[in-house]
Amino acid sequence: MRLGRIVGLLVLAALVAGGWFLVSKLSNPQMPRPEKVTRVVSLDQGWSPEMSERFHHTAQGTFLLPVAWLNHMEAGFFTSKKLTDPELLGGLRYITDGVKPGPLNPQGYPVGWAAASWSSPQPGGGVPSNNVGFNCATCHTGQLNYKGTAIRIEGGGSLSDAGAFQDMVGKAILSTELLPWKKKRFVDGVSKDLGLPPATVEAQLHGAFLKAVEGTKQSFIKPLYSEAAFGRLDALQRIANTLFADDLMQPSNNRPGDAPVKYPYLWDIGRLDWVQYNGSVRQPMMRNVGEALGVKAQTALVNLKGEANPEPARWNSSVMVDNLFWMENSLHSLHAPAWPADVLGPIDSGKAARGRDLFAKNCAGCHGIHVNAAAEPVEWKVTMIPLEHIGTDPTAAENFAHNTYDASKLGAGTIDGATGLKLVTDRVKGFQYDRLKLDPEARKAWDGYGREGAVRAPLAYKARPLVGIWASPPYLHNGSVPSLFDLLSPTRPASFPVGAREYDPVKVGYSTAKFDGARTFKTAEKGNSNAGHWFADDARAGKLGPGFSEADRWALVEYLKSATYADYPCTDAQTKQPLNGPACGR
């Protein structure tokens, strides 16, 4: 009798534990509440409101869901809220403040969401459908809040949790198929909007369900990505996993996404000779095609059986290179934001002047503007700093250099990330260039200044000019330091809450005050180290120079608030002589 009770209790405990595990896996993550904003301020960064709006909602051919599906699909198993619910999107820190429906955004979607009609790139294509996807602005339009005022930062890093939303979409598809009441509401709404028989919508939903099941198997065992913070993604690994695991239908090519980086700011990006945090990509179009592929542009690398499609059809995709060309060109006129003293308070000019001298002496060697005047057009040469010298978290650079993938379906054997990115982006953009019948000169222009499509994998990180850095918290490539003052200090917070856009204009960064729904950034976890780039008086690894006094740190912070192209250190990259004029952005 006693044995029977023990067995019964064990079975009950197993059922409870299994139920808890299932509920935890099917639930959406805890989110903070939307932030209260009473007004939105846009800064003068060289763009008109019309250009900003176009950048926010120009489609790249990426795929999230069809418009009708997005508008009717509920967000998961334990909620009836739609995926487009403002409270849900606000909690995920998508930019919705001040966004209204308009000609380019008739649905009133958040900044960075774009709809366009296109057909499947698979041979046969089918009938074009109206689809929603993310564009550059999803991750590269920022917002800083201060006492109820939202400051829009064009080209700044956003705080959105794109990874959590994509996971939420998968759970929404699963719940819509499995729960009859949700399925009926969805099928009825989509059928009415598109004029399709309910049976057709049900069949399409079932097909999406089967794909979602495959996509969520991994998360039930061990999540592939460990980003665990707002405003960060393991961007390069997501591109590689999307291309070589998802698009090739080869799950064995998945690699852990354990090196998240913060979304970088885009002003001056066209001037830099190499981009990405590890200075891995040379050509603008290659960078942008890779980004579009990483956020789920549709490809035709393999057929529905997982077999390679024949050349050249395998390189067809939904990537809209014409729109990418426009978006890249729009960045040529985008400049760094100036500190809005009327919102954030005045700058101490005396401290800022002292800080400029300190910056020129201690920081400009790496972070100054270094002009390569021989390039056409003029380029800014980034300083590449080896991992062992800079001492910051090495995971992002090491993963890109060392991870390999089976690309035998593409006739390439085992390849590393740099080789694979170059192979696929070269062919994908080439297919679209051929389709558009671009001549050689046009191809050079669309590539971006005729730059070579080079990809490399150095064990190093780049240093770039810091004009406007005040508008792009948190700091270091992985966002592991909440403020500039902390970055310049000999000690930094080991953990801090993330997920609030409230700005700290004194320390210059996000506020670290506690709030409901916050997640905790833990610097002890892999990919999250806040070490390196030290100014300290001991012999620690990653030390760049002696420690700054507290007064020096405040002076440097004040200068970085105030820095403009007009007063920023600028030299010739070859001769090291001071320069002035347009080559320096003046």
Secondary structure as the mmCIF struct_conf table of DSSP 4:
data_model
#
loop_
_struct_conf.conf_type_id
_struct_conf.id
_struct_conf.beg_label_comp_id
_struct_conf.beg_label_asym_id
_struct_conf.beg_label_seq_id
_struct_conf.end_label_comp_id
_struct_conf.end_label_asym_id
_struct_conf.end_label_seq_id
HELX_RH_AL_P HELX_RH_AL_P1 ARG A 2 LEU A 26
BEND BEND1 SER A 27 SER A 27
HELX_LH_PP_P HELX_LH_PP_P1 ASN A 28 GLN A 30
HELX_LH_PP_P HELX_LH_PP_P2 PRO A 32 LYS A 36
BEND BEND2 THR A 38 THR A 38
STRN STRN1 ARG A 39 SER A 42
BEND BEND3 GLN A 45 GLY A 46
HELX_RH_AL_P HELX_RH_AL_P2 PRO A 49 HIS A 57
BEND BEND4 GLY A 61 GLY A 61
STRN STRN2 THR A 62 THR A 62
BEND BEND5 LEU A 64 LEU A 64
STRN STRN3 LEU A 65 PRO A 66
HELX_RH_AL_P HELX_RH_AL_P3 VAL A 67 HIS A 72
STRN STRN4 GLU A 74 GLY A 76
TURN_TY1_P TURN_TY1_P1 PHE A 77 PHE A 78
STRN STRN5 THR A 79 LYS A 82
TURN_TY1_P TURN_TY1_P2 LEU A 83 THR A 84
HELX_RH_AL_P HELX_RH_AL_P4 PRO A 86 GLY A 91
TURN_TY1_P TURN_TY1_P3 LEU A 92 ARG A 93
TURN_TY1_P TURN_TY1_P4 ASP A 97 GLY A 98
STRN STRN6 GLY A 102 GLY A 102
TURN_TY1_P TURN_TY1_P5 PRO A 103 LEU A 104
STRN STRN7 ASN A 105 ASN A 105
TURN_TY1_P TURN_TY1_P6 PRO A 106 GLN A 107
HELX_LH_PP_P HELX_LH_PP_P3 TYR A 109 PRO A 110
TURN_TY1_P TURN_TY1_P7 VAL A 111 GLY A 112
STRN STRN8 TRP A 113 TRP A 118
BEND BEND6 PRO A 121 GLN A 122
TURN_TY1_P TURN_TY1_P8 PRO A 123 GLY A 124
BEND BEND7 VAL A 127 VAL A 127
STRN STRN9 SER A 129 PHE A 134
HELX_RH_AL_P HELX_RH_AL_P5 CYS A 136 HIS A 140
STRN STRN10 THR A 141 TYR A 146
TURN_TY1_P TURN_TY1_P9 LYS A 147 GLY A 148
STRN STRN11 THR A 149 GLU A 154
TURN_TY1_P TURN_TY1_P10 GLY A 155 GLY A 155
HELX_LH_PP_P HELX_LH_PP_P4 GLY A 156 SER A 158
HELX_RH_AL_P HELX_RH_AL_P6 ALA A 162 LEU A 178
HELX_RH_AL_P HELX_RH_AL_P7 PRO A 180 LEU A 194
TURN_TY1_P TURN_TY1_P11 GLY A 195 GLY A 195
HELX_RH_AL_P HELX_RH_AL_P8 PRO A 198 ILE A 221
BEND BEND8 LYS A 222 LYS A 222
BEND BEND9 LEU A 224 LEU A 224
STRN STRN12 TYR A 225 TYR A 225
BEND BEND10 ALA A 229 ALA A 229
TURN_TY1_P TURN_TY1_P12 PHE A 230 GLY A 231
STRN STRN13 ARG A 232 LEU A 233
HELX_RH_AL_P HELX_RH_AL_P9 ALA A 235 ASN A 241
HELX_RH_PI_P HELX_RH_PI_P1 THR A 242 ASP A 247
TURN_TY1_P TURN_TY1_P13 LEU A 248 MET A 249
HELX_RH_3T_P HELX_RH_3T_P1 PRO A 251 ASN A 253
STRN STRN14 GLY A 257 GLY A 257
STRN STRN15 VAL A 261 LYS A 262
HELX_LH_PP_P HELX_LH_PP_P5 TYR A 263 TYR A 265
TURN_TY1_P TURN_TY1_P14 TRP A 267 ASP A 268
HELX_RH_3T_P HELX_RH_3T_P2 ILE A 269 ARG A 271
STRN STRN16 LEU A 272 LEU A 272
BEND BEND11 ASP A 273 TRP A 274
STRN STRN17 VAL A 275 VAL A 275
TURN_TY1_P TURN_TY1_P15 GLN A 276 GLY A 279
STRN STRN18 VAL A 281 VAL A 281
HELX_RH_AL_P HELX_RH_AL_P10 PRO A 284 GLY A 294
TURN_TY1_P TURN_TY1_P16 VAL A 295 LYS A 296
STRN STRN19 ALA A 297 ALA A 297
STRN STRN20 THR A 299 THR A 299
BEND BEND12 LEU A 301 LEU A 301
STRN STRN21 VAL A 302 VAL A 302
TURN_TY1_P TURN_TY1_P17 LEU A 304 LYS A 305
BEND BEND13 GLY A 306 GLY A 306
HELX_LH_PP_P HELX_LH_PP_P6 GLU A 307 GLU A 307
STRN STRN22 ALA A 308 ALA A 308
HELX_LH_PP_P HELX_LH_PP_P7 ASN A 309 PRO A 310
TURN_TY1_P TURN_TY1_P18 GLU A 311 PRO A 312
HELX_RH_3T_P HELX_RH_3T_P3 ALA A 313 TRP A 315
STRN STRN23 SER A 317 SER A 317
BEND BEND14 SER A 318 SER A 318
HELX_RH_AL_P HELX_RH_AL_P11 VAL A 321 SER A 330
HELX_RH_3T_P HELX_RH_3T_P4 LEU A 331 SER A 333
HELX_LH_PP_P HELX_LH_PP_P8 ALA A 336 TRP A 339
HELX_RH_AL_P HELX_RH_AL_P12 ALA A 341 LEU A 344
HELX_RH_AL_P HELX_RH_AL_P13 SER A 349 ASN A 362
TURN_TY1_P TURN_TY1_P19 CYS A 363 CYS A 363
HELX_RH_AL_P HELX_RH_AL_P14 ALA A 364 HIS A 367
BEND BEND15 GLY A 368 GLY A 368
STRN STRN24 ILE A 369 ASN A 372
TURN_TY1_P TURN_TY1_P20 ALA A 373 ALA A 374
BEND BEND16 ALA A 375 PRO A 377
STRN STRN25 GLU A 379 TRP A 380
HELX_LH_PP_P HELX_LH_PP_P9 LYS A 381 VAL A 382
STRN STRN26 THR A 383 PRO A 386
HELX_RH_AL_P HELX_RH_AL_P15 LEU A 387 ILE A 390
BEND BEND17 THR A 392 THR A 392
HELX_RH_AL_P HELX_RH_AL_P16 THR A 395 HIS A 402
STRN STRN27 THR A 404 ASP A 406
HELX_RH_3T_P HELX_RH_3T_P5 SER A 408 LEU A 410
TURN_TY1_P TURN_TY1_P21 GLY A 411 GLY A 411
STRN STRN28 THR A 414 ASP A 416
HELX_RH_AL_P HELX_RH_AL_P17 GLY A 417 ARG A 435
TURN_TY1_P TURN_TY1_P22 LEU A 436 LYS A 437
HELX_RH_AL_P HELX_RH_AL_P18 PRO A 440 ASP A 447
BEND BEND18 GLY A 448 GLY A 448
TURN_TY1_P TURN_TY1_P23 TYR A 449 GLY A 450
STRN STRN29 VAL A 455 VAL A 455
BEND BEND19 LEU A 459 LEU A 459
STRN STRN30 ALA A 460 ALA A 463
TURN_TY1_P TURN_TY1_P24 VAL A 467 GLY A 468
HELX_RH_3T_P HELX_RH_3T_P6 ILE A 469 ALA A 471
BEND BEND20 SER A 472 SER A 472
BEND BEND21 PRO A 474 PRO A 474
STRN STRN31 TYR A 475 TYR A 475
TURN_TY1_P TURN_TY1_P25 LEU A 476 GLY A 479
STRN STRN32 VAL A 481 VAL A 481
BEND BEND22 PRO A 482 PRO A 482
STRN STRN33 SER A 483 SER A 483
HELX_RH_AL_P HELX_RH_AL_P19 LEU A 484 LEU A 487
TURN_TY1_P TURN_TY1_P26 LEU A 488 LEU A 488
BEND BEND23 SER A 489 THR A 491
BEND BEND24 ALA A 494 ALA A 494
STRN STRN34 SER A 495 VAL A 498
BEND BEND25 GLY A 499 GLY A 499
STRN STRN35 GLU A 502 GLU A 502
STRN STRN36 TYR A 503 ASP A 504
TURN_TY1_P TURN_TY1_P27 PRO A 505 VAL A 508
STRN STRN37 GLY A 509 TYR A 510
TURN_TY1_P TURN_TY1_P28 ASP A 516 GLY A 517
STRN STRN38 ARG A 519 LYS A 522
TURN_TY1_P TURN_TY1_P29 THR A 523 ALA A 524
BEND BEND26 GLU A 525 GLU A 525
TURN_TY1_P TURN_TY1_P30 LYS A 526 GLY A 527
BEND BEND27 HIS A 533 HIS A 533
STRN STRN39 TRP A 534 PHE A 535
BEND BEND28 ASP A 537 ASP A 538
TURN_TY1_P TURN_TY1_P31 ALA A 541 GLY A 542
STRN STRN40 LYS A 543 GLY A 545
HELX_LH_PP_P HELX_LH_PP_P10 PRO A 546 SER A 549
HELX_RH_AL_P HELX_RH_AL_P20 GLU A 550 SER A 562
HELX_RH_3T_P HELX_RH_3T_P7 TYR A 565 ASP A 567
BEND BEND29 TYR A 568 TYR A 568
STRN STRN41 CYS A 570 ASP A 572
TURN_TY1_P TURN_TY1_P32 ALA A 573 THR A 575
STRN STRN42 PRO A 578 PRO A 578
BEND BEND30 GLY A 581 GLY A 581
HELX_RH_3T_P HELX_RH_3T_P8 PRO A 582 CYS A 584
TURN_TY1_P TURN_TY1_P33 GLY A 585 GLY A 585
#
